Each structure stands twice: as structure tokens, then as C-alpha cells.
Amino acid sequence: MIPLVKPYFPPREELMPELENIIYSGYVAEGQPVYDFEDKFRNYIGNKNCLALHSGTDALHLAYILAGVTPGDEIISTPMTAEPTNTSIAMVGAKVVWGDVNPNNGLLDPSSVRQLITDKTKAIVLVHYAGMVCDMDEFNKISEEFNIPIIEDAAHALGSKYNGKLIGCNSAYTAFSLQAIKHMTTVDGGFLAMRDANQMDRARRMRWFGLDKKRSRLENDITEVGFKYAMNNVNATIGLVQMRHVESIIAKYISNGRFYDQKLAGVDGVTLVDYNPNTEASYWLYTMKVEQREDFIKAMESAGILASPLHHRSDTHSIFKDSRRDLPGMEKWYNNFVHIPCGWWITEEDREKIVDIIKKGW
Ligand SMILES: *Cc1c(COP(=O)(O)O)cnc(C)c1O
């Protein structure tokens, strides 16, 4: 069965010696490899304020704190995401306010968000779902007009672009995940990219219990509670090796995604998604809408190809019951969208075969 997600690791001969070295080096906690990985990642993204963390969820949690969100505040978010986007809002005691999604791509709809802003709104979190980029032109306008920071959850969007620049340089905060199934993995890991260099020191202390790593333990005074969110040298060493491959790996997702965009246009029973202006997707998953989704999934399965919607909508979880409201755009989108495999493991032969099977109908 061709899977929908699959972790990429560099060749064994390249990765294993470096991994073995670090494991037996006598220093596996946060150290030089983490700082070197941060430098490489900063250069790649084009934002000098990037902090390596243990996970993408940690990055989101810190972003909400740095944005000044406190209990009782509201954050406008999307139900069309993986759970951590929203469980981390609950972690800071804020209320999730569900924006509706554009029924043609599942991404947060700016006009819906605009109507939901109150004086309690402290942040808007945008999820570039499956690597498609939200309507940044409109969201930037909203952010400026109401002076509300945007937090981009870019867990699916490493390599996606807005205005020709990689995601990670556009908003107050951007969270990346290096979890097992994302474009690039360090087994687990994450990055928080931010606009304001002055917040880096505070963020750095918060990733390490509130301690300042630049001072000795005996001279330290914790003035604000922090967390155990640091990346370690083992994950960072994997990351350093991954960075040599990341661009060519992401290029494969994009090439396959664009191939489907071309070949599936106008195919019976398929509706392609609308991409937002000035954006370029990095196709973490290829996303489209199909008629008779159950039948489509079965037809693909019998041809040895996994097709699935993958994520459960977040607004139906009991912990968010006080936030529930009608989301007509989400209703239209949620029952029709599906993903097909498009990652680095899909060969030119595979993608031709996938298109042929879809064209045969279901
Ligand atoms: C994976 C993911 C996260 C969280 O990342 P972790 O590194 O697993 O903590 C956050 N948001 C979305 C949309 C994700 O898919």
C-alpha cells in the first residue's frame, strides 16, 4: 500500500556515524549541535530569530505566551487542523473562538475571522493546512487594522511561500514541527520563528525552566516560570544531517503536487482546491475534494493507494464544548475533502498510476 505519510531519513552511511558520535560524545543535552542546527534553519527560512524546541506544540505554547495571551482571553482559530493547534490554546487558559473555513480549500476564511474579533481577541492562529497557505494578504490587513498578532502554525508548511518568501518570515510568530511525519523530521522537534529579536532571550529562558543558560546555575534567578522545551543534541544532530537534504526532499512534494494540479484538473468527480493569491503550497499532503468520498477511498485502496481525510475536526472535542458554533463552510468542506499520497516516496511512475486510477472513476 502506498502510504499517505512516510518519514524521510538521510542514507544510513551518512546519518549513523554522526549519530553514533554524538551519542557517545559525553554531551547529549542542549549544546553546540543545537545552536548549529538553529543557524542552518535560520539561514534556510530567512529569519534570524528562530529557536529550536522539543516539539511544534512547545512552539505554539510559547508563541501564545509571548503574544501576551492570558486566561480568559480569546484566540481565533480553525477546526481544520491537528489537535495541538488548539489544545495549546487551552494550555494558556484562553478560549478558542472558531473561525469558519473557505469551503473551497479548508483554510480559515478572513471574512469570518473579521466578524469574530472582540476586545478580548489577543491572537489569530492560522494553519497552513496540508501545506496550502492561508490568505495572508487579507490576514495581514486584519492584523494591522486591529493590532492583533498573527501566529502561523506552519507544522505542514515547511517550504511553502508567501510573496516569494518562505513561511516563517511573515508574522509575529511561526511554529514549525519536526515530528515524525512532517516534511522534515528529527524524530521529534520544533522551531519557533519570531519577528521581534527582543523576545528571543525571554523565549530562550522559557524553553529551559526559566533559567538563563548564559549564567551559571548558581547565579541564576528564575523570575518567570518556564518549561522543559529544549531540543537535545541527538535530535539536533539528525536535524543537521536533514538540512543537507531538506530542499531536494521538499522539491519532490512540490513537483508531485503540481503534477496532480495539472493532471487532475477537470477530471470527473474531482474538484481541485483554490490556492490563495501570492502563495505557493509545499504539498505536505495533496488535498482535493471528491464526490462519493467513501467509494473513492475504497477504489484507491483496492489499487494499493492510501487515500484519507487524515485529521478530525477539532471543534467537536468535549474540551471545546463552550466554543461550539455553526460553521457552514466547514460542513461543506469536511465531508468532501480527501488526501492522496504526494510526498518524497512517490515516484513519477506512482503518480502517473495514481492519476490513471482516478481518471477511471469510482
Ligand atoms: C504536528 C502538528 C503540530 C504539533 O507538532 P508536534 O511537533 O507534534 O508537537 C501542530 N500543528 C499541526 C497542524 C500539526 O500537524
The ligand as an SDF file (V2000), in Angstrom:
LIG
                    3D

 15 15  0  0  0  0  0  0  0  0999 V2000
    2.1960   18.0620   14.0270 C   0  0  0  0  0  0  0  0  0  0  0  0
    1.4040   19.2900   14.2710 C   0  0  0  0  0  0  0  0  0  0  0  0
    1.6180   20.1270   15.3730 C   0  0  0  0  0  0  0  0  0  0  0  0
    2.4570   19.7740   16.5460 C   0  0  0  0  0  0  0  0  0  0  0  0
    3.6890   19.3720   16.3200 O   0  0  0  0  0  0  0  0  0  0  0  0
    4.4580   18.3810   17.3320 P   0  0  0  0  0  0  0  0  0  0  0  0
    5.8660   18.5930   16.8890 O   0  0  0  0  0  0  0  0  0  0  0  0
    3.9430   17.0140   17.0980 O   0  0  0  0  0  0  0  0  0  0  0  0
    4.2240   18.8590   18.7210 O   0  0  0  0  0  0  0  0  0  0  0  0
    0.9320   21.3250   15.4390 C   0  0  0  0  0  0  0  0  0  0  0  0
    0.0580   21.6860   14.4880 N   0  0  0  0  0  0  0  0  0  0  0  0
   -0.2030   20.9080   13.4270 C   0  0  0  0  0  0  0  0  0  0  0  0
   -1.1690   21.3880   12.4080 C   0  0  0  0  0  0  0  0  0  0  0  0
    0.4420   19.6700   13.2990 C   0  0  0  0  0  0  0  0  0  0  0  0
    0.1530   18.8920   12.2510 O   0  0  0  0  0  0  0  0  0  0  0  0
  1  2  1  0
  2  3  1  0
  2 14  2  0
  3  4  1  0
  3 10  2  0
  4  5  1  0
  5  6  1  0
  6  7  2  0
  6  8  1  0
  6  9  1  0
 10 11  1  0
 11 12  2  0
 12 13  1  0
 12 14  1  0
 14 15  1  0
M  END
$$$$
